[in-house]
Amino acid sequence: MTVTIRPAHQDDIPRLADLIEEIERFYGATEIQPLTERRSQIEAALFAPAPLAHALVADPGDGPLAGMAAYSFLWPARGTTHALFLKELYVTEPWRGSGLGARLMGELRGVAAAREGCSRVEWMADMDNPGARKFYGALGFEVVEGKVVYRVGVEGEVG
């Protein structure tokens, strides 16, 4: 079966909401955001007049999405350039090992290269996710040492 990688469209919102639930469960969430809230937030994040993020979807044409890559642009990167920051790369279980993740990464690099002033693609992987680290290593990407990630919630809670 052929999978098309393309920018997300508004009619993808229901399938993106389902995929977000799957991603949350993959990372161990036991409480899932209500479906209507997920759909509303996806619409606001990706399709508002000034979107917060962008997404490429892996669309097999029928049924659920096979995966996605959600990203934003960050400024400054090097000098006054900006970077494409990959927030989430996810391929569903039936499609893992098919080369779809590598295709999504290739498309992201193409998006970055086509955007004037974009100097790099950056992302993070969890230290306790050896599958992701092996995947990125197999593509020839190297770990950048010397960075520590900090996080705090907007209401002061950590996590």
C-alpha positions in Angstrom: 0.0 0.0 0.0 1.3 3.5 -0.9 1.4 6.1 1.9 1.4 9.8 0.9 3.3 12.3 3.1 1.7 15.7 2.9 0.9 18.7 5.1 -2.1 18.2 7.4 -5.4 19.6 6.2 -8.4 20.6 8.4 -10.3 17.5 7.3 -7.5 15.5 9.0 -8.5 16.8 12.5 -10.6 13.7 13.5 -7.8 11.3 12.4 -5.2 13.5 14.1 -7.2 13.5 17.3 -7.2 9.7 17.2 -3.4 9.6 16.5 -2.7 12.0 19.4 -4.6 9.7 21.7 -2.5 6.8 20.5 0.7 8.8 21.0 -0.4 9.7 24.6 -1.0 6.0 25.3 2.4 5.1 23.8 4.0 7.4 26.3 2.1 5.9 29.2 -0.7 8.3 29.7 -3.7 6.8 31.6 -5.9 9.9 31.4 -6.7 11.1 27.9 -7.9 14.6 27.0 -11.6 14.5 25.9 -12.0 14.1 22.1 -13.9 17.4 21.6 -11.1 19.2 23.4 -8.4 17.4 21.4 -10.1 18.3 18.1 -10.5 22.0 19.2 -6.9 22.3 20.2 -5.6 20.7 17.0 -7.7 23.1 15.0 -6.4 26.1 17.0 -2.7 24.9 16.9 -2.5 24.0 13.2 -5.2 26.0 11.4 -5.6 29.3 13.2 -4.7 32.5 11.3 -1.3 32.4 13.1 -0.7 28.7 13.6 1.4 27.5 16.6 2.7 24.5 14.7 2.6 22.6 11.5 2.3 18.9 10.8 3.1 16.4 8.0 0.8 13.4 8.0 1.5 9.9 6.6 -1.8 9.1 4.8 -2.5 5.6 3.5 -5.6 7.0 1.9 -8.2 5.0 3.9 -8.5 4.5 7.6 -6.3 5.8 10.3 -3.2 7.9 9.6 0.0 5.9 9.6 2.0 8.6 11.3 2.9 12.3 11.6 5.6 14.8 12.2 4.7 17.9 14.1 7.0 20.9 14.0 7.5 24.6 14.6 10.0 27.1 13.6 12.3 28.6 16.3 14.2 31.9 16.1 17.1 32.6 16.5 19.1 29.5 15.6 22.5 30.4 14.3 22.9 34.2 14.0 19.6 35.5 12.8 18.6 32.2 11.1 15.8 30.0 12.3 15.5 26.3 12.9 12.8 23.7 12.2 12.1 22.1 15.6 10.6 18.6 15.3 8.3 18.2 18.3 6.8 14.8 17.6 7.7 12.1 15.1 5.3 9.1 15.4 4.7 6.1 13.2 1.9 3.7 14.2 2.8 0.1 15.0 1.6 -1.5 11.7 3.9 0.9 9.8 7.1 0.7 12.0 10.0 -0.7 10.2 8.5 0.1 6.8 10.8 3.2 6.1 8.0 5.6 6.8 9.8 7.3 9.7 12.8 7.9 7.4 10.5 9.3 4.7 9.0 11.7 7.2 12.4 12.8 8.3 13.4 13.3 4.7 10.3 15.4 4.0 11.0 17.5 7.1 14.6 18.2 5.8 13.0 19.2 2.5 10.6 21.6 4.3 13.5 23.2 6.2 15.7 23.5 3.0 12.8 25.1 1.1 12.3 27.8 3.8 14.6 30.8 3.3 16.7 31.5 6.4 16.2 28.0 8.0 19.7 26.7 9.0 18.9 23.4 10.7 16.5 20.8 12.0 16.6 20.0 15.7 14.7 17.6 17.9 14.9 15.7 21.2 14.6 12.0 22.0 13.9 10.6 25.4 17.0 8.9 26.9 14.8 6.0 27.9 13.6 5.4 24.3 16.3 3.2 22.8 14.2 2.5 19.7 14.1 6.2 18.8 17.8 6.7 19.5 18.6 3.6 17.4 16.4 4.9 14.6 18.0 8.4 14.5 21.5 6.8 14.7 20.7 4.5 11.8 19.8 7.6 9.7 23.3 9.0 10.5 22.1 11.7 13.0 24.4 12.3 16.0 23.5 13.3 19.6 24.3 16.9 20.5 26.1 16.8 23.9 26.0 19.7 26.3 22.3 20.5 26.4 20.0 20.0 29.3 16.2 20.3 28.9 14.2 22.2 31.5 10.4 22.3 31.8 7.9 24.0 34.0 4.1 24.2 33.5 2.5 27.6 33.1 0.9 27.2 36.5 4.2 26.3 38.1 3.7 22.5 38.1 6.7 20.6 36.9 6.2 17.9 34.2 
